Amino acid sequence: MKRRSQGNRFSRHALSVMLAFTLSLALSIGHSTLAANPENADFLDQRAAMVETQIKRRGITDDRVLRSMMSVLRHKFVSDRYVGAAYDDSPLPIGYGQTISQPYIVAYMTEVLNLNKTSKVLEVGTGSGYQAAVLSPIVKKDQLKKNGRMVIPVGGAFMFQNLVMIMKDQHGLITTRNLMPVRFVPLTGKRD
């Protein structure tokens, strides 16, 4: 039995434009350009330690995810106030009650999606743009389709939630699987 959407708070067009802009920005900045900047070299050891201790040691093994996590400069996605904590094992405030997700959670969500260069992804609630920047070198573009997967937090605002994988098979049948307990800040925006 197919599930139907109960209505969206944002139009598909608005979400597509927002995500396309974020991915375009991440791709236009270019990982190698950012990494070559001497001020970014100061963070290379912190980024390497983050990948090794927070991500690899917790079981993330996909080389594409590990390379992307190593190449994306997380300190460029946080305010100056939090730059020193950019590679810590925690979410950080980005303003307006929102956070940039913990690095491990970003890597985990990216790996369980089992993406490749032909994959399309729709990232909702872009926030700082960090997740989109991690996805951009791995995928072609963005949206859910048959044989697609989606990973989302499910539960009340500011409460413990479950990270849930939603899978759509070749017939359009949707199944879900609970992955782990998490806590995300709520998606903000105008309510209908």
TORBA-57009 format. One line per field, with one value per residue (C-alpha): residue number from 1; x negated, y negated, z negated; residue in one letter. Coordinates in Angstrom, 3 decimals. Example, Ala and Ser with C-alpha at 12.3 -4.5 7.8 and 13.67 -1.06 7.14 Angstrom:
seq [1; 2]
c1 [-12.300; -13.670]
c2 [4.500; 1.060]
c3 [-7.800; -7.140]
type [A; S]
//
This chain:
seq [1; 2; 3; 4; 5; 6; 7; 8; 9; 10; 11; 12; 13; 14; 15; 16; 17; 18; 19; 20; 21; 22; 23; 24; 25; 26; 27; 28; 29; 30; 31; 32; 33; 34; 35; 36; 37; 38; 39; 40; 41; 42; 43; 44; 45; 46; 47; 48; 49; 50; 51; 52; 53; 54; 55; 56; 57; 58; 59; 60; 61; 62; 63; 64; 65; 66; 67; 68; 69; 70; 71; 72; 73; 74; 75; 76; 77; 78; 79; 80; 81; 82; 83; 84; 85; 86; 87; 88; 89; 90; 91; 92; 93; 94; 95; 96; 97; 98; 99; 100; 101; 102; 103; 104; 105; 106; 107; 108; 109; 110; 111; 112; 113; 114; 115; 116; 117; 118; 119; 120; 121; 122; 123; 124; 125; 126; 127; 128; 129; 130; 131; 132; 133; 134; 135; 136; 137; 138; 139; 140; 141; 142; 143; 144; 145; 146; 147; 148; 149; 150; 151; 152; 153; 154; 155; 156; 157; 158; 159; 160; 161; 162; 163; 164; 165; 166; 167; 168; 169; 170; 171; 172; 173; 174; 175; 176; 177; 178; 179; 180; 181; 182; 183; 184; 185; 186; 187; 188; 189; 190; 191; 192]
c1 [0.000; -1.418; -1.528; -0.415; -1.784; 0.428; -0.605; -3.860; -4.691; -6.895; -6.248; -8.335; -9.603; -10.786; -12.565; -14.157; -15.377; -16.763; -18.588; -19.851; -21.268; -22.978; -24.460; -25.504; -27.216; -28.994; -30.106; -31.112; -33.264; -35.120; -36.719; -40.224; -40.021; -39.032; -41.582; -44.407; -43.844; -46.573; -44.066; -42.212; -45.411; -45.320; -42.258; -43.634; -44.812; -41.486; -39.559; -41.765; -41.244; -37.484; -37.360; -39.550; -38.147; -34.528; -33.671; -35.935; -36.104; -32.302; -32.092; -31.761; -33.672; -32.463; -35.569; -33.473; -31.884; -35.236; -36.870; -33.987; -34.017; -37.768; -37.457; -34.506; -35.685; -33.191; -34.702; -33.405; -29.831; -29.837; -30.012; -33.349; -32.258; -32.274; -35.162; -37.383; -34.795; -33.984; -35.487; -34.204; -31.932; -28.748; -26.193; -26.814; -24.381; -24.022; -21.391; -17.598; -17.385; -19.043; -22.231; -24.823; -24.595; -27.228; -29.854; -29.229; -25.478; -26.169; -28.558; -26.173; -23.157; -25.256; -26.593; -23.248; -21.761; -24.195; -24.667; -26.692; -27.428; -24.081; -22.064; -19.677; -19.084; -16.580; -17.885; -15.185; -16.065; -19.414; -20.360; -24.063; -24.529; -27.084; -25.135; -24.598; -28.326; -29.147; -26.648; -27.693; -30.860; -29.057; -25.782; -24.550; -21.611; -18.636; -15.224; -13.592; -12.614; -11.759; -14.498; -15.416; -16.139; -15.512; -16.909; -14.971; -14.568; -11.077; -9.632; -8.673; -10.567; -13.400; -12.762; -14.474; -13.664; -14.455; -16.583; -14.427; -15.317; -12.425; -12.890; -10.808; -11.051; -10.749; -6.945; -6.613; -6.037; -7.444; -9.025; -10.704; -13.488; -14.496; -18.259; -19.157; -17.901; -18.808; -17.772; -17.420; -16.112; -12.765; -12.481; -11.458; -9.316; -5.864; -3.154; 0.000]
c2 [0.000; -3.373; -6.188; -9.632; -12.908; -14.681; -18.087; -19.961; -23.132; -24.256; -24.008; -21.512; -24.353; -26.374; -23.344; -22.544; -26.118; -26.214; -22.900; -23.697; -26.973; -25.270; -22.502; -24.996; -27.101; -24.078; -22.954; -26.445; -27.097; -23.890; -21.670; -21.987; -25.788; -25.876; -23.274; -25.155; -28.317; -28.586; -29.622; -26.349; -24.311; -25.199; -22.977; -20.013; -18.138; -18.761; -17.519; -14.411; -13.688; -14.165; -11.661; -9.129; -9.293; -10.342; -8.715; -5.767; -4.391; -4.363; -2.150; -4.459; -2.654; -4.130; -5.751; -8.346; -9.478; -9.550; -11.548; -14.000; -14.465; -15.089; -17.579; -19.674; -22.499; -22.404; -25.541; -27.513; -26.539; -27.911; -31.445; -32.891; -32.326; -28.527; -28.068; -26.658; -23.933; -23.233; -19.733; -18.733; -15.718; -17.750; -19.884; -23.650; -26.588; -28.376; -30.880; -31.099; -28.018; -25.825; -23.753; -22.273; -18.527; -16.483; -15.270; -11.584; -11.954; -13.675; -10.862; -8.159; -9.543; -9.879; -6.315; -4.585; -6.213; -4.087; -6.835; -6.942; -9.426; -8.707; -9.160; -12.030; -13.494; -15.954; -17.539; -19.401; -21.785; -22.730; -24.873; -25.682; -23.789; -21.382; -18.197; -19.393; -20.127; -16.593; -15.093; -17.184; -15.265; -11.920; -12.413; -13.660; -15.768; -15.685; -13.908; -10.628; -8.100; -4.423; -2.348; -5.504; -6.037; -8.893; -9.348; -11.671; -12.382; -11.477; -12.721; -15.838; -19.108; -19.381; -15.800; -12.514; -11.306; -8.298; -8.497; -6.620; -5.306; -5.369; -3.175; -3.163; 0.074; 0.487; 0.753; -2.396; -0.500; -2.389; -0.695; -2.221; -1.173; -2.782; -3.383; -5.108; -7.647; -11.266; -14.802; -17.448; -20.986; -21.574; -22.617; -26.263; -28.158; -29.521; -27.064; -26.622]
c3 [0.000; 0.989; -1.536; -0.496; -1.685; -4.201; -2.872; -2.854; -4.748; -1.890; 1.833; 3.754; 5.908; 2.887; 1.432; 4.788; 5.204; 1.638; 2.029; 5.522; 4.226; 1.277; 3.418; 6.100; 3.460; 2.014; 5.467; 6.628; 3.574; 4.321; 1.718; 3.148; 3.197; -0.466; -1.483; 0.274; -1.754; -4.454; -7.133; -6.528; -6.934; -10.642; -10.946; -8.991; -12.108; -13.859; -10.824; -10.563; -14.284; -13.867; -11.008; -12.817; -16.366; -15.891; -12.587; -11.673; -15.214; -15.377; -12.310; -9.313; -6.545; -3.229; -1.694; 0.159; -3.098; -4.901; -2.076; -2.001; -5.782; -5.550; -2.710; -3.932; -6.159; -9.028; -10.589; -7.560; -8.488; -12.045; -13.408; -14.541; -18.124; -17.621; -15.163; -17.910; -18.581; -14.923; -14.958; -18.403; -18.794; -19.211; -17.407; -17.540; -17.473; -14.150; -15.276; -15.402; -17.642; -15.001; -15.092; -12.761; -13.356; -15.155; -12.619; -13.355; -12.720; -9.366; -8.367; -9.617; -7.748; -4.604; -4.808; -5.507; -2.411; -0.341; 2.264; 5.460; 8.264; 9.942; 6.720; 6.286; 2.815; 1.363; -1.805; -3.745; -6.542; -5.056; -8.063; -7.801; -4.536; -6.049; -5.252; -1.667; -1.354; -2.572; -0.098; 2.915; 3.913; 3.524; 5.441; 8.809; 7.620; 5.240; 4.765; 3.578; 6.258; 6.592; 4.958; 3.000; -0.677; -3.077; -6.581; -8.902; -12.603; -13.819; -17.093; -19.020; -18.952; -21.505; -22.634; -21.942; -18.491; -16.336; -13.225; -10.723; -7.287; -4.816; -1.749; 1.415; 3.436; 7.212; 6.878; 4.795; 1.529; -1.449; -4.453; -7.485; -9.845; -13.151; -13.178; -16.471; -19.025; -18.178; -19.055; -16.336; -16.604; -14.842; -11.213; -11.247; -8.810; -8.327; -9.317; -7.215]
type [M; K; R; R; S; Q; G; N; R; F; S; R; H; A; L; S; V; M; L; A; F; T; L; S; L; A; L; S; I; G; H; S; T; L; A; A; N; P; E; N; A; D; F; L; D; Q; R; A; A; M; V; E; T; Q; I; K; R; R; G; I; T; D; D; R; V; L; R; S; M; M; S; V; L; R; H; K; F; V; S; D; R; Y; V; G; A; A; Y; D; D; S; P; L; P; I; G; Y; G; Q; T; I; S; Q; P; Y; I; V; A; Y; M; T; E; V; L; N; L; N; K; T; S; K; V; L; E; V; G; T; G; S; G; Y; Q; A; A; V; L; S; P; I; V; K; K; D; Q; L; K; K; N; G; R; M; V; I; P; V; G; G; A; F; M; F; Q; N; L; V; M; I; M; K; D; Q; H; G; L; I; T; T; R; N; L; M; P; V; R; F; V; P; L; T; G; K; R; D]
//
